[in-house]
Amino acid sequence: VGGAQPRVLGLASKFAQGLNVSGFPPIERYTEVLDNLRIACQKTGRAYDTINKSHFTGVAIASDQVGVDALANDIARERGVSLDELRSTYKGVIGTPDQVTEYLRPFVDLGVEQFMLVFPYQREVESIQLVAEKVLPKLRG
């Protein structure tokens, strides 16, 4: 099930194998949704830990800070916004593998078992490779 509203959480607590929190939430909102899911599970008698948690988020990644800065500038230009506006409105993380790991780690600590990552258009292959080689091993360890 995908969502974050009380009705969806109630349905998830009764029927779902997993919950994908929608809306690209930051960690504070994601935590709030999981707290509400826990309450919904208590009401329905469902074990909270039997629901798989996933997170849908954007990841713009480059191997070093110079690459990150260039990538952020490219994305801002493609979207027709300033770099500051991009950084304040980006739904996810823009960073190096270490910065992406730092962004995702709190979600893992909350019990997230799956990530659905959205990468910048036409940069998917390099992004997937960096995440697979430099981020996932650190999140698993």
N, C-alpha and C positions, 0 to 999 in steps of 0.2 A: 504494500500500500504506500502511496506517496501523499504527503501532506503534513500539516502542522496544526490544523485547527482542532478544537475539542471533539467535534463529531468524528473526524478522521481518526483521532487517537482512541476514541471509544470503540470504533469499528476494528482498529488494529488490535486492541486489547482482547477482542473477542475472536477474530478470525484470521489475522495476518500472520504469515511466517516472518515477515520483515517490515521495517518502516524506513522509507527514504524521506527525510525531512526536506520539504520543498522550500524554494525561495532563496537559495544560496545563503543560508543564515551564518552569521558570525558565531563564534563559540558561545557567547553569552546567550544568544537566542536559542541555539541548539541545546544548550544545557537546560534552559527553561522548558523546551518542548519535551525533552526526555524526563524531566521532573513530572510534567503533566501526564506523560505516558505511564510512568510508574504509578501515579495516583489512579489512572484509568484501569491499570492492571489490578490494583488492589481492589477496586470496586467490582471487577468482574471475576476475581479469583484466579486470574492468569498469572503465571510466573513471569515476571518482567524479563528475566534473562533468557526466556525461550523465544524472544522476538529479536531477529537479526536487525542491527542498526546500520544504516548506510548514510553517506553524505555526498551530496551533489555540489560540486564547487568548481570554480575556474582556477586554472593554474597556468601562469605564464612563466616559463622557466628558461634560464640560460646558465651556461656552465660557470660564468664568473660575473662580477659586478659590472664590468664594462659591457658584457653581452646583455645583462639585465637592463642596463640604462638604454642601450640601443633598441632592445625589444620594446621597452615601455614607450620610448619615443615613436617607434613605428606604429604601435597600437594606437597611441594618442592621435597621431597624424591620420591613420585610417579611420578613426572614429570622429575626427574633426573636433577634438577637445584638447585642452591644455594638458600638460603632463600632471600638474597638480590636480586637475579635475579627474583625470583618469585614476590616479592613485587614491583619491577619496571616494570614488564610486565603483571601482573594480570589484566584481563579485567573486572574491577569492583572494589569491596571493600572486604577487609578481616578485620573483626572486631567484636566488641561486638555489642549488639543491639543499644546502643547509638551511636557508630561509624557508623553503617550502616544507622541509621536514619539521622545522620549528612551528610552522603554521598548522600542520596536520597532526602533530603529536598530541595536543590536547583532545582532539576528537577520538584518537585511539584510546587515550586514557579514560574517556567516557564510555568506551565499549563499542565504538564504531569498528565494524569488521570489513566493510567494503567502502571504497570510494569510487564515485563516478566523476571522472575529471573531464572538464571541458578545456581544450587547448586552443590557443589562437589559430585562426584559419591559416592553412598552408604551412603551419609549423608543427603539425601533429607528430610526424615521425621523429623529429629530433626531441620533441618534448617527451614522448612516450619512452624513448631510449634513456633520456636523463632520469626520468622518474624511476624506471625499472632498475637502472644501474646504480643510482646515487641516493635515491630517497627511500624506496621500499625496503632495501636491506636494513636501513637504520630504524625504520618503523617496526620491523619484525623483531629486531634484536633487543 
